[in-house]
Amino acid sequence: MKNNIRVIRKGLKLSQEELAKQCGVTRQTINAIENNKYDPTLSLAYKLSKHLNTPIEKLFHYEEEPI
């Protein structure tokens, strides 16, 4: 799953550390999500949406993997 979190976070002038604290996770978790190495739980996706003031549909883009 691809995402726009880094672009939106930087546009709001938030550091990974600040966003992580707001969402109750580590900076490493935010980094892994931004680098498409970790898909967040639904609960964390909603927290990211809330703290980035952006609908979930605009944060994440689902791409099916070829079979």
N, CA, C and O atoms as a CHARMM CRD file, in Angstrom:
* protein
*
  268
    1    1 MET  N      0.85200  -1.16500   0.00000 PROA 1      0.00000
    2    1 MET  CA     0.00000   0.00000   0.00000 PROA 1      0.00000
    3    1 MET  C      0.90400   1.23600   0.00000 PROA 1      0.00000
    4    1 MET  O      1.80300   1.35800   0.83200 PROA 1      0.00000
    5    2 LYS  N      0.66300   2.12000  -0.91200 PROA 2      0.00000
    6    2 LYS  CA     1.43200   3.36400  -1.00800 PROA 2      0.00000
    7    2 LYS  C      0.74800   4.44200  -0.17500 PROA 2      0.00000
    8    2 LYS  O     -0.44300   4.34200   0.12100 PROA 2      0.00000
    9    3 ASN  N      1.50300   5.47300   0.20300 PROA 3      0.00000
   10    3 ASN  CA     0.89700   6.53900   0.99000 PROA 3      0.00000
   11    3 ASN  C      1.53300   7.89500   0.69700 PROA 3      0.00000
   12    3 ASN  O      2.60800   7.98700   0.10600 PROA 3      0.00000
   13    4 ASN  N      0.82900   8.95000   1.13300 PROA 4      0.00000
   14    4 ASN  CA     1.28500  10.33800   0.96500 PROA 4      0.00000
   15    4 ASN  C      1.63500  10.97300   2.30500 PROA 4      0.00000
   16    4 ASN  O      1.66700  12.19800   2.42100 PROA 4      0.00000
   17    5 ILE  N      1.89100  10.16700   3.29600 PROA 5      0.00000
   18    5 ILE  CA     2.07500  10.69600   4.64500 PROA 5      0.00000
   19    5 ILE  C      3.25300  11.66400   4.72700 PROA 5      0.00000
   20    5 ILE  O      3.12400  12.73500   5.32100 PROA 5      0.00000
   21    6 ARG  N      4.38500  11.31200   4.14900 PROA 6      0.00000
   22    6 ARG  CA     5.56900  12.18600   4.23000 PROA 6      0.00000
   23    6 ARG  C      5.27500  13.56600   3.63700 PROA 6      0.00000
   24    6 ARG  O      5.60000  14.58800   4.24200 PROA 6      0.00000
   25    7 VAL  N      4.66900  13.58900   2.46800 PROA 7      0.00000
   26    7 VAL  CA     4.37600  14.86200   1.79500 PROA 7      0.00000
   27    7 VAL  C      3.42900  15.71100   2.63400 PROA 7      0.00000
   28    7 VAL  O      3.65100  16.90900   2.80800 PROA 7      0.00000
   29    8 ILE  N      2.38400  15.09200   3.14800 PROA 8      0.00000
   30    8 ILE  CA     1.39600  15.82600   3.94500 PROA 8      0.00000
   31    8 ILE  C      2.00500  16.27700   5.26700 PROA 8      0.00000
   32    8 ILE  O      1.78900  17.41000   5.69900 PROA 8      0.00000
   33    9 ARG  N      2.76700  15.39200   5.91100 PROA 9      0.00000
   34    9 ARG  CA     3.41800  15.73500   7.18500 PROA 9      0.00000
   35    9 ARG  C      4.36400  16.92400   7.01400 PROA 9      0.00000
   36    9 ARG  O      4.35200  17.85500   7.81900 PROA 9      0.00000
   37   10 LYS  N      5.17700  16.88500   5.97000 PROA 10     0.00000
   38   10 LYS  CA     6.11300  17.98800   5.73100 PROA 10     0.00000
   39   10 LYS  C      5.37600  19.28100   5.39800 PROA 10     0.00000
   40   10 LYS  O      5.80500  20.36700   5.78700 PROA 10     0.00000
   41   11 GLY  N      4.27200  19.15800   4.67900 PROA 11     0.00000
   42   11 GLY  CA     3.47200  20.34000   4.36100 PROA 11     0.00000
   43   11 GLY  C      2.92100  21.01000   5.60700 PROA 11     0.00000
   44   11 GLY  O      2.70300  22.22100   5.62900 PROA 11     0.00000
   45   12 LEU  N      2.69500  20.20900   6.64800 PROA 12     0.00000
   46   12 LEU  CA     2.21900  20.74600   7.92700 PROA 12     0.00000
   47   12 LEU  C      3.37100  21.11200   8.86100 PROA 12     0.00000
   48   12 LEU  O      3.15700  21.53500   9.99700 PROA 12     0.00000
   49   13 LYS  N      4.60500  20.94000   8.35900 PROA 13     0.00000
   50   13 LYS  CA     5.81500  21.24500   9.12000 PROA 13     0.00000
   51   13 LYS  C      5.89300  20.44300  10.42500 PROA 13     0.00000
   52   13 LYS  O      6.28800  20.96100  11.46900 PROA 13     0.00000
   53   14 LEU  N      5.50700  19.17200  10.33400 PROA 14     0.00000
   54   14 LEU  CA     5.60000  18.25400  11.46500 PROA 14     0.00000
   55   14 LEU  C      6.79200  17.32900  11.25600 PROA 14     0.00000
   56   14 LEU  O      7.03600  16.87100  10.14000 PROA 14     0.00000
   57   15 SER  N      7.52500  17.05600  12.30900 PROA 15     0.00000
   58   15 SER  CA     8.59700  16.06300  12.21700 PROA 15     0.00000
   59   15 SER  C      7.99300  14.67700  12.41400 PROA 15     0.00000
   60   15 SER  O      6.86300  14.53800  12.88300 PROA 15     0.00000
   61   16 GLN  N      8.75300  13.66700  12.05300 PROA 16     0.00000
   62   16 GLN  CA     8.29200  12.29800  12.29700 PROA 16     0.00000
   63   16 GLN  C      8.08100  12.09700  13.79400 PROA 16     0.00000
   64   16 GLN  O      7.12000  11.44500  14.20300 PROA 16     0.00000
   65   17 GLU  N      8.95500  12.64200  14.59700 PROA 17     0.00000
   66   17 GLU  CA     8.86700  12.49900  16.05300 PROA 17     0.00000
   67   17 GLU  C      7.58600  13.12900  16.58800 PROA 17     0.00000
   68   17 GLU  O      6.90600  12.53600  17.42600 PROA 17     0.00000
   69   18 GLU  N      7.25600  14.31500  16.11300 PROA 18     0.00000
   70   18 GLU  CA     6.03600  14.99700  16.56400 PROA 18     0.00000
   71   18 GLU  C      4.78600  14.19600  16.19200 PROA 18     0.00000
   72   18 GLU  O      3.89100  14.01700  17.01700 PROA 18     0.00000
   73   19 LEU  N      4.72900  13.72000  14.95900 PROA 19     0.00000
   74   19 LEU  CA     3.58500  12.93800  14.51500 PROA 19     0.00000
   75   19 LEU  C      3.48800  11.63700  15.30400 PROA 19     0.00000
   76   19 LEU  O      2.40000  11.21100  15.69000 PROA 19     0.00000
   77   20 ALA  N      4.63300  11.01700  15.53600 PROA 20     0.00000
   78   20 ALA  CA     4.65700   9.77400  16.30500 PROA 20     0.00000
   79   20 ALA  C      4.08800   9.97700  17.70300 PROA 20     0.00000
   80   20 ALA  O      3.28100   9.17100  18.16600 PROA 20     0.00000
   81   21 LYS  N      4.49800  11.03700  18.37200 PROA 21     0.00000
   82   21 LYS  CA     3.99600  11.32100  19.72100 PROA 21     0.00000
   83   21 LYS  C      2.48900  11.54200  19.70100 PROA 21     0.00000
   84   21 LYS  O      1.77700  11.04300  20.57200 PROA 21     0.00000
   85   22 GLN  N      2.00100  12.28300  18.72000 PROA 22     0.00000
   86   22 GLN  CA     0.56500  12.54400  18.61900 PROA 22     0.00000
   87   22 GLN  C     -0.22700  11.25700  18.42800 PROA 22     0.00000
   88   22 GLN  O     -1.35100  11.13300  18.91400 PROA 22     0.00000
   89   23 CYS  N      0.36700  10.29800  17.71700 PROA 23     0.00000
   90   23 CYS  CA    -0.32300   9.04800  17.39800 PROA 23     0.00000
   91   23 CYS  C     -0.01700   7.92800  18.39000 PROA 23     0.00000
   92   23 CYS  O     -0.61300   6.85300  18.31300 PROA 23     0.00000
   93   24 GLY  N      0.89400   8.16700  19.30800 PROA 24     0.00000
   94   24 GLY  CA     1.21500   7.15100  20.30900 PROA 24     0.00000
   95   24 GLY  C      2.06100   6.00200  19.79900 PROA 24     0.00000
   96   24 GLY  O      1.92900   4.87000  20.26400 PROA 24     0.00000
   97   25 VAL  N      2.94100   6.29800  18.82900 PROA 25     0.00000
   98   25 VAL  CA     3.84900   5.28700  18.28300 PROA 25     0.00000
   99   25 VAL  C      5.26800   5.85000  18.26900 PROA 25     0.00000
  100   25 VAL  O      5.48600   6.99800  18.65800 PROA 25     0.00000
  101   26 THR  N      6.22100   5.05500  17.82700 PROA 26     0.00000
  102   26 THR  CA     7.60700   5.52100  17.75200 PROA 26     0.00000
  103   26 THR  C      7.86700   6.22900  16.42200 PROA 26     0.00000
  104   26 THR  O      7.11700   6.08100  15.45800 PROA 26     0.00000
  105   27 ARG  N      8.94400   6.99400  16.40300 PROA 27     0.00000
  106   27 ARG  CA     9.35600   7.65200  15.16600 PROA 27     0.00000
  107   27 ARG  C      9.69700   6.60600  14.11300 PROA 27     0.00000
  108   27 ARG  O      9.45700   6.81500  12.92400 PROA 27     0.00000
  109   28 GLN  N     10.25200   5.48700  14.54900 PROA 28     0.00000
  110   28 GLN  CA    10.61100   4.40900  13.61600 PROA 28     0.00000
  111   28 GLN  C      9.36300   3.84400  12.92700 PROA 28     0.00000
  112   28 GLN  O      9.42200   3.45400  11.76100 PROA 28     0.00000
  113   29 THR  N      8.25000   3.80100  13.63700 PROA 29     0.00000
  114   29 THR  CA     7.00400   3.31900  13.03000 PROA 29     0.00000
  115   29 THR  C      6.56500   4.26800  11.92000 PROA 29     0.00000
  116   29 THR  O      6.19700   3.82500  10.83200 PROA 29     0.00000
  117   30 ILE  N      6.60400   5.57100  12.19200 PROA 30     0.00000
  118   30 ILE  CA     6.23100   6.56300  11.16800 PROA 30     0.00000
  119   30 ILE  C      7.16600   6.43700   9.97200 PROA 30     0.00000
  120   30 ILE  O      6.72200   6.48300   8.82500 PROA 30     0.00000
  121   31 ASN  N      8.45100   6.27900  10.23600 PROA 31     0.00000
  122   31 ASN  CA     9.42600   6.13700   9.16100 PROA 31     0.00000
  123   31 ASN  C      9.13300   4.90300   8.31600 PROA 31     0.00000
  124   31 ASN  O      9.17900   4.96800   7.08700 PROA 31     0.00000
  125   32 ALA  N      8.83200   3.77800   8.96300 PROA 32     0.00000
  126   32 ALA  CA     8.54000   2.54300   8.23200 PROA 32     0.00000
  127   32 ALA  C      7.27600   2.68500   7.38300 PROA 32     0.00000
  128   32 ALA  O      7.22300   2.18200   6.26100 PROA 32     0.00000
  129   33 ILE  N      6.26500   3.36300   7.91100 PROA 33     0.00000
  130   33 ILE  CA     5.02900   3.57600   7.14500 PROA 33     0.00000
  131   33 ILE  C      5.32900   4.45300   5.93400 PROA 33     0.00000
  132   33 ILE  O      4.92000   4.13500   4.81800 PROA 33     0.00000
  133   34 GLU  N      6.04500   5.55800   6.15300 PROA 34     0.00000
  134   34 GLU  CA     6.35500   6.47900   5.04800 PROA 34     0.00000
  135   34 GLU  C      7.16700   5.79600   3.94700 PROA 34     0.00000
  136   34 GLU  O      7.04400   6.14600   2.77400 PROA 34     0.00000
  137   35 ASN  N      7.99200   4.82600   4.32500 PROA 35     0.00000
  138   35 ASN  CA     8.83100   4.12700   3.35300 PROA 35     0.00000
  139   35 ASN  C      8.19000   2.83500   2.83900 PROA 35     0.00000
  140   35 ASN  O      8.85800   1.99300   2.24000 PROA 35     0.00000
  141   36 ASN  N      6.88100   2.69300   3.08500 PROA 36     0.00000
  142   36 ASN  CA     6.10700   1.55100   2.59900 PROA 36     0.00000
  143   36 ASN  C      6.67200   0.20600   3.05500 PROA 36     0.00000
  144   36 ASN  O      6.58200  -0.79000   2.33900 PROA 36     0.00000
  145   37 LYS  N      7.25700   0.19000   4.26000 PROA 37     0.00000
  146   37 LYS  CA     7.78100  -1.05400   4.82100 PROA 37     0.00000
  147   37 LYS  C      6.84300  -1.62900   5.87000 PROA 37     0.00000
  148   37 LYS  O      7.05200  -2.74200   6.35100 PROA 37     0.00000
  149   38 TYR  N      5.80700  -0.86800   6.22700 PROA 38     0.00000
  150   38 TYR  CA     4.87000  -1.30500   7.25900 PROA 38     0.00000
  151   38 TYR  C      3.50400  -0.70400   6.95300 PROA 38     0.00000
  152   38 TYR  O      3.38400   0.50400   6.74500 PROA 38     0.00000
  153   39 ASP  N      2.48200  -1.54500   6.92600 PROA 39     0.00000
  154   39 ASP  CA     1.11400  -1.06000   6.75700 PROA 39     0.00000
  155   39 ASP  C      0.51900  -0.87100   8.15100 PROA 39     0.00000
  156   39 ASP  O      0.49100  -1.81500   8.94100 PROA 39     0.00000
  157   40 PRO  N      0.04400   0.33000   8.46200 PROA 40     0.00000
  158   40 PRO  CA    -0.48900   0.56900   9.79800 PROA 40     0.00000
  159   40 PRO  C     -1.79500  -0.17600  10.04400 PROA 40     0.00000
  160   40 PRO  O     -2.50000  -0.55900   9.11000 PROA 40     0.00000
  161   41 THR  N     -2.10100  -0.37200  11.32400 PROA 41     0.00000
  162   41 THR  CA    -3.39200  -0.94100  11.68000 PROA 41     0.00000
  163   41 THR  C     -4.46800   0.06700  11.30700 PROA 41     0.00000
  164   41 THR  O     -4.17500   1.23800  11.06400 PROA 41     0.00000
  165   42 LEU  N     -5.69400  -0.38500  11.26500 PROA 42     0.00000
  166   42 LEU  CA    -6.80000   0.52200  10.96200 PROA 42     0.00000
  167   42 LEU  C     -6.87500   1.63100  12.00700 PROA 42     0.00000
  168   42 LEU  O     -7.12000   2.79000  11.67100 PROA 42     0.00000
  169   43 SER  N     -6.66600   1.27900  13.25400 PROA 43     0.00000
  170   43 SER  CA    -6.68500   2.25800  14.34300 PROA 43     0.00000
  171   43 SER  C     -5.62000   3.32900  14.13800 PROA 43     0.00000
  172   43 SER  O     -5.90000   4.51800  14.29400 PROA 43     0.00000
  173   44 LEU  N     -4.41100   2.92200  13.79100 PROA 44     0.00000
  174   44 LEU  CA    -3.33200   3.88300  13.56600 PROA 44     0.00000
  175   44 LEU  C     -3.60300   4.72000  12.31200 PROA 44     0.00000
  176   44 LEU  O     -3.28900   5.91000  12.28700 PROA 44     0.00000
  177   45 ALA  N     -4.17900   4.11500  11.28000 PROA 45     0.00000
  178   45 ALA  CA    -4.52200   4.86900  10.06900 PROA 45     0.00000
  179   45 ALA  C     -5.49300   5.99900  10.40400 PROA 45     0.00000
  180   45 ALA  O     -5.35900   7.10900   9.88900 PROA 45     0.00000
  181   46 TYR  N     -6.48000   5.71500  11.27600 PROA 46     0.00000
  182   46 TYR  CA    -7.42600   6.75200  11.68400 PROA 46     0.00000
  183   46 TYR  C     -6.73500   7.85000  12.49300 PROA 46     0.00000
  184   46 TYR  O     -7.05800   9.02800  12.34500 PROA 46     0.00000
  185   47 LYS  N     -5.79000   7.46600  13.34100 PROA 47     0.00000
  186   47 LYS  CA    -5.05000   8.47100  14.12000 PROA 47     0.00000
  187   47 LYS  C     -4.22800   9.35900  13.18500 PROA 47     0.00000
  188   47 LYS  O     -4.19000  10.57700  13.35500 PROA 47     0.00000
  189   48 LEU  N     -3.57700   8.75300  12.21000 PROA 48     0.00000
  190   48 LEU  CA    -2.79700   9.53200  11.24500 PROA 48     0.00000
  191   48 LEU  C     -3.70400  10.49500  10.48600 PROA 48     0.00000
  192   48 LEU  O     -3.36300  11.66200  10.29300 PROA 48     0.00000
  193   49 SER  N     -4.84600  10.00100  10.06500 PROA 49     0.00000
  194   49 SER  CA    -5.81500  10.83100   9.35700 PROA 49     0.00000
  195   49 SER  C     -6.22500  12.03300  10.20800 PROA 49     0.00000
  196   49 SER  O     -6.26900  13.16500   9.72500 PROA 49     0.00000
  197   50 LYS  N     -6.52100  11.77300  11.46300 PROA 50     0.00000
  198   50 LYS  CA    -6.94600  12.83500  12.38000 PROA 50     0.00000
  199   50 LYS  C     -5.84800  13.86900  12.58400 PROA 50     0.00000
  200   50 LYS  O     -6.10300  15.06800  12.47000 PROA 50     0.00000
  201   51 HSD  N     -4.64000  13.42700  12.88300 PROA 51     0.00000
  202   51 HSD  CA    -3.56100  14.34900  13.20800 PROA 51     0.00000
  203   51 HSD  C     -2.97400  15.05300  11.98100 PROA 51     0.00000
  204   51 HSD  O     -2.35100  16.10700  12.10200 PROA 51     0.00000
  205   52 LEU  N     -3.17600  14.46900  10.81300 PROA 52     0.00000
  206   52 LEU  CA    -2.73800  15.12700   9.57400 PROA 52     0.00000
  207   52 LEU  C     -3.88600  15.89000   8.91800 PROA 52     0.00000
  208   52 LEU  O     -3.71900  16.51700   7.87200 PROA 52     0.00000
  209   53 ASN  N     -5.07000  15.82000   9.56200 PROA 53     0.00000
  210   53 ASN  CA    -6.25600  16.53600   9.07300 PROA 53     0.00000
  211   53 ASN  C     -6.52100  16.22500   7.59100 PROA 53     0.00000
  212   53 ASN  O     -6.79100  17.11100   6.78100 PROA 53     0.00000
  213   54 THR  N     -6.43300  14.93300   7.27900 PROA 54     0.00000
  214   54 THR  CA    -6.57400  14.47600   5.89700 PROA 54     0.00000
  215   54 THR  C     -7.38700  13.18500   5.88300 PROA 54     0.00000
  216   54 THR  O     -7.12000  12.29100   6.68600 PROA 54     0.00000
  217   55 PRO  N     -8.36900  13.06300   4.99600 PROA 55     0.00000
  218   55 PRO  CA    -9.13600  11.81700   4.91800 PROA 55     0.00000
  219   55 PRO  C     -8.23200  10.61700   4.62200 PROA 55     0.00000
  220   55 PRO  O     -7.24200  10.74000   3.90000 PROA 55     0.00000
  221   56 ILE  N     -8.57500   9.48000   5.17400 PROA 56     0.00000
  222   56 ILE  CA    -7.77600   8.26500   4.96100 PROA 56     0.00000
  223   56 ILE  C     -7.58300   7.97800   3.47700 PROA 56     0.00000
  224   56 ILE  O     -6.50700   7.55300   3.05500 PROA 56     0.00000
  225   57 GLU  N     -8.63800   8.21400   2.68000 PROA 57     0.00000
  226   57 GLU  CA    -8.52700   7.93200   1.23300 PROA 57     0.00000
  227   57 GLU  C     -7.42900   8.74700   0.56900 PROA 57     0.00000
  228   57 GLU  O     -6.88700   8.33300  -0.45600 PROA 57     0.00000
  229   58 LYS  N     -7.09200   9.90300   1.13900 PROA 58     0.00000
  230   58 LYS  CA    -6.03600  10.74000   0.55300 PROA 58     0.00000
  231   58 LYS  C     -4.66600  10.40900   1.12600 PROA 58     0.00000
  232   58 LYS  O     -3.64300  10.82000   0.57800 PROA 58     0.00000
  233   59 LEU  N     -4.64500   9.66200   2.23500 PROA 59     0.00000
  234   59 LEU  CA    -3.36700   9.25200   2.82800 PROA 59     0.00000
  235   59 LEU  C     -2.82000   7.99500   2.16600 PROA 59     0.00000
  236   59 LEU  O     -1.61400   7.87400   1.95100 PROA 59     0.00000
  237   60 PHE  N     -3.70600   7.06100   1.84400 PROA 60     0.00000
  238   60 PHE  CA    -3.28500   5.74600   1.36000 PROA 60     0.00000
  239   60 PHE  C     -3.85100   5.42300  -0.01300 PROA 60     0.00000
  240   60 PHE  O     -4.96700   5.81600  -0.35200 PROA 60     0.00000
  241   61 HSD  N     -3.05600   4.69400  -0.80000 PROA 61     0.00000
  242   61 HSD  CA    -3.44900   4.23900  -2.13600 PROA 61     0.00000
  243   61 HSD  C     -3.19800   2.74200  -2.21000 PROA 61     0.00000
  244   61 HSD  O     -2.05500   2.29100  -2.14300 PROA 61     0.00000
  245   62 TYR  N     -4.25800   1.98700  -2.34600 PROA 62     0.00000
  246   62 TYR  CA    -4.12000   0.53900  -2.45000 PROA 62     0.00000
  247   62 TYR  C     -3.79200   0.15600  -3.87500 PROA 62     0.00000
  248   62 TYR  O     -4.47500   0.56900  -4.81300 PROA 62     0.00000
  249   63 GLU  N     -2.75600  -0.62600  -4.03400 PROA 63     0.00000
  250   63 GLU  CA    -2.37300  -1.14900  -5.34500 PROA 63     0.00000
  251   63 GLU  C     -2.30000  -2.65500  -5.24000 PROA 63     0.00000
  252   63 GLU  O     -1.54500  -3.19000  -4.42800 PROA 63     0.00000
  253   64 GLU  N     -3.07800  -3.34100  -6.05400 PROA 64     0.00000
  254   64 GLU  CA    -3.03700  -4.80600  -6.03300 PROA 64     0.00000
  255   64 GLU  C     -1.71300  -5.28800  -6.58900 PROA 64     0.00000
  256   64 GLU  O     -1.19900  -4.76300  -7.57600 PROA 64     0.00000
  257   65 GLU  N     -1.17800  -6.29900  -5.93300 PROA 65     0.00000
  258   65 GLU  CA     0.04800  -6.89200  -6.41700 PROA 65     0.00000
  259   65 GLU  C     -0.28700  -7.94700  -7.46500 PROA 65     0.00000
  260   65 GLU  O     -1.27900  -8.66300  -7.33300 PROA 65     0.00000
  261   66 PRO  N      0.53800  -8.04300  -8.50400 PROA 66     0.00000
  262   66 PRO  CA     0.26400  -9.03700  -9.55000 PROA 66     0.00000
  263   66 PRO  C      0.35800 -10.45000  -8.98900 PROA 66     0.00000
  264   66 PRO  O      1.14900 -10.72700  -8.08700 PROA 66     0.00000
  265   67 ILE  N     -0.45600 -11.32700  -9.53200 PROA 67     0.00000
  266   67 ILE  CA    -0.49200 -12.72800  -9.06500 PROA 67     0.00000
  267   67 ILE  C      0.62600 -13.51500  -9.66400 PROA 67     0.00000
  268   67 ILE  O      0.75800 -14.70800  -9.39000 PROA 67     0.00000
